[in-house]
Amino acid sequence: MWRRFIPKKVVNERSSKQEDMSNENLRKLLSSTPRAVQAQRQIDSHPHGFRHKKERVMELIDFNDAYVDTVLSLDSDQRKGFDERLKKMMSDECRKARSSMFSDEQFEAIVRGLSREIAVYLGARELGFDVQMTSRAEDALGVDMVISELHGGRHINVDVKSPSAYRYRVQELLREGRITATNANIAEEIGYVREIIEHKGVSFPVAVIRVDANELGEIVDFRFKNEKLLGRRLLSVMQYMEAANDD
């Protein structure tokens, strides 16, 4: 199982060490913003690829990691309205660096996607699962986190997707011949699908999960309004992956 530093559970009374962590994470996030903006612009301008694309992708992953680490180091009160405050701070940082800022559409797409991941992480932990975010290299392979039962022994590698990104991934797996048309239809219906990732001679299963407000409820300030819906989904996914892995 992959390992990564897990932020301590947030408590209402924050120690000076936790405050220092929040401030340091925020500094890293802001300092990485101008590079991430330029990387995003390059990727958007060259959809079919370009030299050094891998480096630009890793810069975006570093930015995403800094965002997630920052949010997870905040308490619940500090998370309220955080994205609005962050956008202004990022704009100020880009102005100092004489860099352009993310467009409104780019910013919204980035924080909305990462908010889904954070909501799954926080919700799963609240429900009693052990959750570990992955490293930048593992993230690049398509694994956002590893979710484990504390006592049952089951664990899943999870890739969190928006409804549109999930639909695209299912169709991509179908086009590549990695799932059948029947499995693609089932995946569209149930909201999760098993994908096998192969890297350097090693293969491992990943549960690609659709996070849709119509199925799991709204996300407000990085938390699902009804986390029980998430719990039921995760248990269903674990059962599905266990059965698929036994085939």
N, C-alpha and C positions, 0 to 999 in steps of 0.2 A: 504494500500500500504506500502511496506517495505521502510524503510528510512536508509540512511547511509550518512556519511560525503561526500560531493561532492567537489572536488578541485575547486578552483576558476578558471574562464576562464583565460587561459594563455595569457599574453600580451608580446609585444616585450621588453618593458622597465620593467625589473624585480626589485621589491623592495627587500630590504635586508631581509624582512620577507619571501618572496617567495624563496629567495636563501637559507635561513635557513631551510625552509620546504624541499627543494630538497635535501640538504645535510643530513638532519635527515632521510628522507625516504631512501636515498642511504645507510646510515649507517645500518639501520634496515635490508635492503635487503642483504647487504654483511654479516652481523652477522648471519643471518638466513640460509645462503648458506650451511655451513657444515652439519647442521641438515637435511636440505632438501635433500642433496645428499645421506645421509645415509638412509633417509626415502624412497627415490626413489629406491635405491638398494634393500632394504628389500621387497618393493612391487613387483619389477620386479622379484626377486628371489622366491617369494611365490605367484604365480598368483591365487592360490586357497584359500588364506587367511592365517592368522597367528595371534597369540596373539598380542594385542595392535595395530592392523591394523588401527583402528579408530584414534588413537593418531598420527600415522605416516601420515595418510591422512590429518589430520588437520594441521600438520606441513607443508605439501606441500601447503595447502590452504593459510596458513600464508605467506609462501614464495611468492606464486602467488600474494597475496594482496600487499605485499611489492613491488613487481616488477611493478604492475599496478600503485600504488600510486607514485612510483618514476618516471615512464614515464610521468604520467599526471602532475607532478609538474615541468617538464622541458618545456622550450619553443621550438618552432619548429626547431630552429637552433641546439639546444642541442640534439634533438632527432635524428639528422642525424648521422648515424654511431654509435649510442649508444650501440647497442648489441655487436658490436665488442670490444668497450672499456670496456663494462661491463664484458665480458667473461674473459678478462685479469685480471680485478680487483677481480673477483670471484676466479680465479685460485690462485691469490696471497693470498686471504683470506683463502682458503682451505689449502694452503701450510703452512701458519702461524699456523693454527689449527691442522696441521698434519693429515689432512683429504684428502681423494680422492676428485676429482672434477667430475662433470657430464661428461659423455662421450660426444663427439661431437654430436652424434645422439640424446642423451637425451636433451642436451642444445638446439639444433635446434628445436626439437619437442616442448619443453616448450615455448620458445620465439615465435615460429610461431603461436602456439595456442593462447597465450596471446595477440599477436599483432592483431589477428583477433578481439578479444573482444575490445581492445583499439580502433581499427579503427571504429568499429560499434559505440562505445561510442562517440568518437570525431566527427564522421560523422553525427550522429543523432543530437548532440548538434548544430553543424554547420547548420543543416537543420531546426532548430527551435523547435526541440522536447525537452521536459524535460527528462533528463536521470539520473537515480540513480543506482549506483553500489550497490550490495547487501552485507550483512554481511557474515562473514565466515560460520556461521551456515546455512544461506540461500543458500550460494554457494554450500555447501555440499549436499543440496537437489536438486541441478541442475538448479538453477536460477542465471544467471550472472548479470542481470541488469533489471530494470523496465523502460520502455520507454513510455512516455505519450505525448498526444497532449496537447499543451498549452491552446487551446480554445475548441477543440472538445470534450474533456472529456474522450476519449478512452485511455486505457493504456494496455500494454502487459508485462507479465513476460517473459523474453527472455533467452533462452539457446543457445549460439553460438556454432556451430559445424563445424569442417572441413568436407570435402566431405566424407572421409572414416568413420569418427566417426558418421556422420549423417546417412549414409547408415546402419551402425551397429545398431544404435538406432532404426531406422524404423523397421528393421528386428526383433529386440528384442521386440518391442511393438507388432509386429505381432505374434511372438511366444507366447507371454504372453496372447494373445487374447484380447488385449486392443484396437486394431484397426483391421479392416477387410482387406482382401487381396486387395479389390478394393481401400480402403483408403491408403494402403501401396503403391500401384502403383501410385496413385495421388500424394502422398507425394514425391515419387522419381522424379516425373515430375516437380512439382512446387517448390520444395526446402524448404518446411516448413510443419510442422505437429503439431497438438495439442496433448499435453500430459496432463493427470490429475495426479497431485502429491497429495498424501495423507500423512499427517503427524499429529500425535497426535489428530486424530479425525477430522481434518480439511482438506478439499480438495480445490485445486485451479488449474486453467489452466496455462500451460506453452507453449509458442510458441518455438518449437525447430527449429532453422533456420540454413540452410546450407549456409556457406560463401565460395563461389567458385569463383576463379578468372575468370572463363569462363562466369559467370553470373553477377558478381558485379564488375569486373575489378581488376586490380592489387592493392596491398597495398604497398606503399613506405613510409618508415619512419613513420609508424603507421597511415597513412592516405590513404583512397581510392583515386585513381587518378580521378575517376568520382563519386562523392558522390551523384549525382542525381539518379544513379542506385540504390543505397542503399535507398534513399528516396522513390522511387517507390515500392521497395520491402517491406519496413516497412508499407506503407499505405495498400498494398495488404494483408499483414499479419494481420493488425488490422481489416480489413474488414472480412477476413476469420475467425478470432477468435471471432469477434462479432456475426457472423452468427452461428458458431458452439456453442457458449455459449447459444444462444437463442433456440437451438434445445432441 
